[in-house]
């Protein structure tokens, strides 16, 4: 688990989760103490398919242990 904070990330793997259209993403952290760590995440409502999400940069924000993701 990551500490609270903001992390620059890059999507290195993406797959559709067939149950409800969510995406399963693998993110790598690009800088700081956690650079190179892989973070799995399941997200909904991005408006992207797995091919569009693959390779996208973004920002992972963790507050109170709850992650949120914004892709650029």
C-alpha positions as CSV (number, residue, x, y, z in Angstrom):
1,X,0.0,0.0,0.0
2,X,1.2,3.5,-0.9
3,X,1.3,6.3,1.6
4,X,-1.0,9.3,1.1
5,X,0.3,11.5,-1.6
6,X,0.4,12.2,-5.3
7,X,2.3,10.0,-7.7
8,X,3.2,10.4,-11.4
9,X,2.3,7.1,-13.1
10,X,2.3,5.4,-16.5
11,X,-0.1,2.6,-17.6
12,X,2.0,-0.5,-18.5
13,X,-0.9,-3.0,-18.8
14,X,-4.6,-2.7,-19.2
15,X,-7.4,-5.2,-19.6
16,X,-11.2,-5.0,-19.6
17,X,-12.8,-6.6,-16.6
18,X,-15.8,-8.2,-18.3
19,X,-18.1,-8.1,-15.2
20,X,-19.1,-4.5,-15.5
21,X,-16.9,-2.8,-18.1
22,X,-14.2,-1.7,-15.6
23,X,-10.6,-1.7,-16.5
24,X,-7.8,-3.5,-14.6
25,X,-4.7,-1.4,-14.9
26,X,-1.1,-1.9,-13.9
27,X,0.6,1.4,-13.2
28,X,4.2,2.1,-12.7
29,X,5.4,5.0,-10.5
30,X,7.7,7.3,-12.4
31,X,9.6,9.2,-9.6
32,X,10.3,9.5,-6.0
33,X,10.8,7.0,-3.2
34,X,8.4,4.5,-4.9
35,X,9.9,4.8,-8.4
36,X,9.5,1.6,-10.5
37,X,6.9,0.0,-8.2
38,X,3.9,-1.5,-9.9
39,X,0.4,-0.6,-8.6
40,X,-2.6,-2.7,-9.7
41,X,-5.8,-0.8,-9.9
42,X,-9.4,-1.5,-11.0
43,X,-11.2,1.6,-12.3
44,X,-14.5,2.6,-13.8
45,X,-15.8,5.5,-15.8
46,X,-12.6,6.6,-17.6
47,X,-14.4,6.5,-21.0
48,X,-11.4,4.5,-22.5
49,X,-10.9,1.0,-23.6
50,X,-7.8,-1.0,-22.7
51,X,-6.0,-0.1,-25.9
52,X,-6.6,3.6,-25.4
53,X,-5.4,3.4,-21.7
54,X,-2.2,1.5,-22.5
55,X,0.8,3.8,-22.3
56,X,-1.1,6.8,-20.9
57,X,0.6,9.0,-18.3
58,X,-1.5,10.0,-15.3
59,X,-1.6,11.0,-11.6
60,X,-2.4,8.6,-8.8
61,X,-3.6,10.4,-5.7
62,X,-3.9,8.5,-2.4
63,X,-5.9,10.1,0.4
64,X,-6.7,8.2,3.6
65,X,-5.6,5.0,1.9
66,X,-8.1,5.5,-1.0
67,X,-6.6,5.8,-4.4
68,X,-7.9,7.8,-7.3
69,X,-6.6,8.1,-10.8
70,X,-6.6,10.8,-13.4
71,X,-5.2,9.9,-16.9
72,X,-3.9,12.7,-19.2
